[in-house]
């Protein structure tokens, strides 16, 4: 009572026939023929796969059947989204963007000065990076909510990698040139990923690994701020917790400055209180946003009138006045530092890209609009390439500023333009006023900003959901804390890939049983009332079968069979005569997988067990037919459903009471 696989390659649809089996006087139309679907040409299949991978959104669709002038304008819109939404811009939207832009500017100015120190650069370079990049992003970016500028994690990563190559104190000019070179290559990397539509590569860094990396980086950044917070002059250049704490406690008797500690503690408490108020009362978000600027103004005024710098309180001293000078001639395009700049730029660019895309997707989901990931990458890349030529270092989307931007009511990317304009005015007119700003306040601002990067709730949720994900999270976390930022990042990537390899090479399998009074077969561990069919072992493979897992799948099935036989023998029950493999989750199979099925069939023959397949998909059945595997096991051993297979192999089990 079997049903064969047709040799007809031109079959367009499944033939459905009935098998009249009489059980207790009833007839049941159950078993269906499984036919081979039409085979695609190789070039068609390859083109379809590439299109789905790289062009799933079909970016060329709007250009079809359009006149040349229209295509040109649509092309400009694709590069500069501002030309599309700008046509509908109005005064009401500008009011929201103006308030949001002014709010994030008040937050970004003190943060930029502090973050530039993380990158071992002069304070003005942080401000430069919040002037040119946001302007470019506003014209090319597709997110309405991202606020662009330097961020703590990328600043620390860049500073750590750069100082491993050049000492920023003894050779600041070469260090700065390498920073611009790394920024240039970071932008090239980001833009290339977008243009080549390879943005899916950043998804290989799992959410759990990012949570751990960010948490570890936040603690590392906070520990680095102990230098300014405690007023220590000689501090470790290493970022691991052991070196930092050794440096801190080694200077406790002669390096700490109590005036600095008092000043930093008071304003850190003020910043944390402001953040708490803004978190508890959403309508008071602006309190947390302007608190850093208020802290800078008050502390600078206090130091100025008391001359606290004469008592060991370290101050910023000088911030160069004026907008971004050109740095095109400072980028290394030849020489030994090109390779180093490229390597550092790729790492920093990927981290910056991951953070920006994650932030953009978060706020796009909250406002229910689509974010074009490839356009984002191109926009971020172009702004960083332009930034490298205008004395900026790597900029990206800032979570804290983007959150403030969102809560302040931003409507479009014009809020970035407003912020950039405020930074421009600051560079032109206000920077001399920062001369007496104490470093301790900048440290307090950074500490209060990075605390939010430590997501305890997310880590706890990861622990409850997936222990392997938690290992990735903790691996990245401890790698950053006890080694370095780049080691932590490497561990995060390595564990993410290890998890993928583990899932690919060791797919899940399950034994299925029949749910009483139905023709449904489910995992017996998930459904305790599912009953095994006497004489039949039903196994489901929950993965594609490739060279990486084919031997494991074969061996796992044989172990299932061996265990089942031992249990049946011990209970003096009939042995297994049929092995039914449920293949609906098997989306693909390669030659190694087919070879493993052939070996499985031969092993089963020695045990006098027949191999039966249920519901193989289009791709799988096509490849099985091409390899003549149905002829090996018998063309009547492939069925549409497990129920069809069971009824054919053991018709006595399918009575009216089972339905």
Beta strands, then each sheet from edge to edge (+ up, - down):
strand 1: 20-23
strand 2: 26-29
strand 3: 147-149
strand 4: 396-398
strand 5: 509-515
strand 6: 521-523
strand 7: 530-531
strand 8: 536-541
strand 9: 578-582
strand 10: 610-614
strand 11: 638-639
sheet 1: 1+ 2-
sheet 2: 3+ 4-
sheet 3: 6+ 5- 7+
sheet 4: 6+ 5- 8+ 9+ 10+ 11+
end
